[in-house]
Amino acid sequence: MPDKSIKTPFYDGHVEDHAKIVPFAGFMMPLNYADGIIREHEWVRTRAGLFDVSHMGQCFLEGADAAKNLSRLTPTSFKKTDNGRSRYTVLTNHEGGVVDDLIITRINENLFYLVINASCREKDIAWINDNLEGDAVLTPLKAGTPLLAIQGPCAEQALKEALLPNTNLEGLLYMHGMPARIMGIDVFITRTGYTGEDGFEISIPNNDDKSMSIWRTLVQHEDIRPIGLGARDSLRLEMGFPLYGHDMDTTTSPIEADIKWVVNRKNEGFIGHNRIKKELTEGVERKRIGVKITEKGVAREGAKLLSPDGHTIGILTSGGFSPSTKQSIGQGYVESAFAEAGKIILVEVRNRRLRAVTHELNFINPRPIKPSA
Amino acid sequence: MADTPAHLKYTPDHEWLEIDDSIATIGVSDYAQEVLGDLVFVELPEIGNKISLGDDFAVVESVKAASEVYTPVSGEVIEINADLSDNPQLINEKPYSDGWIARIKLSDLSELKEMMTAEEYEEYLNTLEA
């Protein structure tokens, strides 16, 4: 494949496991391995999947004013966030739209670790730097710095057995992070993910041949199999998680995207607060919802959503087949009158109109996970 | 390496045809199903449809994407593989037998001259993989 895309540190592992490699956001990434997307998806829901997510951007923000800056760059207040705590939130622009979604972990009083989307890396770095005030310095890690995710009900047990027999993984609560050592190198582990399963993400800041050894050791565990981007997408879609650039962008607000829980009501003056605070009290005209297709067919991003009498009421922003529930699902934006779950709608696919029903964003319940204290 | 049965004809769009007098059974090749990945839905043509060379006459949907299947021949749809509507993965599992898509009564037998033999199709696949 003649391509200038970057190979991640785990590329050789993908080839060894017969991955179908595709270019994605400037990286050569595995779409799926020999098992195929459906079996990979089911494996994550029942055992543990290993994902190469080294394409995602990783940065540190450090300084006495780091918490203050993050509380202005996002609707979330980080001023009282405990050390070791991770939060999912969004960077907002002055119009209240979403620049990117990200996970921020407070490592200590003055140091935060940010994981941003691969496709937004350069944009986010520029946006954050343009808006920093006072004592806060953003240090992006090199593109392609090793980052792994292990997701699934067996994730804790398998990770412990394979690499961390003496680490208190049980003590790491959901949405928390801690430093650890694997094969003699320093890593940072968070109990986070984007699949709806319990699991971990492991950042390996100093890339060397140890990264590949870590990958190989993990895939040798009987409960762990490598999982590609295809299943990563179907897993997050079943959970109703938004994919940036599709289900959320610079024109949608976090209230329209139905993630209003990222907004701390006491967080004053964050970028874009005018629109977001107004929408919190007055409501929105369109809202992100789940869509379940009730007849045979699959609807994709961009499909028009119609009322039963044929008026356009919105658009599908993600769509596909749900391997866990064996049905065709999606998410999209509709006029608020249709935003309640259970409304009958139509989805235009090619020259047909498929019957569908509005649904909660998630199609399966999140797995019970350790409380985040 | 993709499987290519010797008795079939192939097209550059990765369809196969089995010709029996003036009836063609059409499906997609092993290479095509491999590229498409796990199929989850097949939109079949209707029996009685008149189709012309190059028309999109079926849609195969994988977990990731929808792909149109273009007919390599002109004629009338006389039979469809209804099993695919409940079990689209037949195309993944048995692309050359249980995964057939439709049977067409050919209206222009000269179109068959354009088809590749199994040997020619294998050479064609090699050029794609190079």
Chai-1 contact restraints between the chains, C-beta under 6 A:
chainA,res_idxA,chainB,res_idxB,connection_type,confidence,min_distance_angstrom,max_distance_angstrom,comment,restraint_id
A,G36,B,G37,contact,1.0,0.0,6.0,A-B,restraint_1
A,G36,B,D38,contact,1.0,0.0,6.0,A-B,restraint_2
A,I37,B,G37,contact,1.0,0.0,6.0,A-B,restraint_3
A,I37,B,D38,contact,1.0,0.0,6.0,A-B,restraint_4
A,I37,B,V63,contact,1.0,0.0,6.0,A-B,restraint_5
A,I38,B,D38,contact,1.0,0.0,6.0,A-B,restraint_6
A,G230,B,K64,contact,1.0,0.0,6.0,A-B,restraint_7
A,S234,B,V63,contact,1.0,0.0,6.0,A-B,restraint_8
A,V298,B,F41,contact,1.0,0.0,6.0,A-B,restraint_9
A,V298,B,E61,contact,1.0,0.0,6.0,A-B,restraint_10
A,F321,B,V40,contact,1.0,0.0,6.0,A-B,restraint_11
A,F321,B,V63,contact,1.0,0.0,6.0,A-B,restraint_12
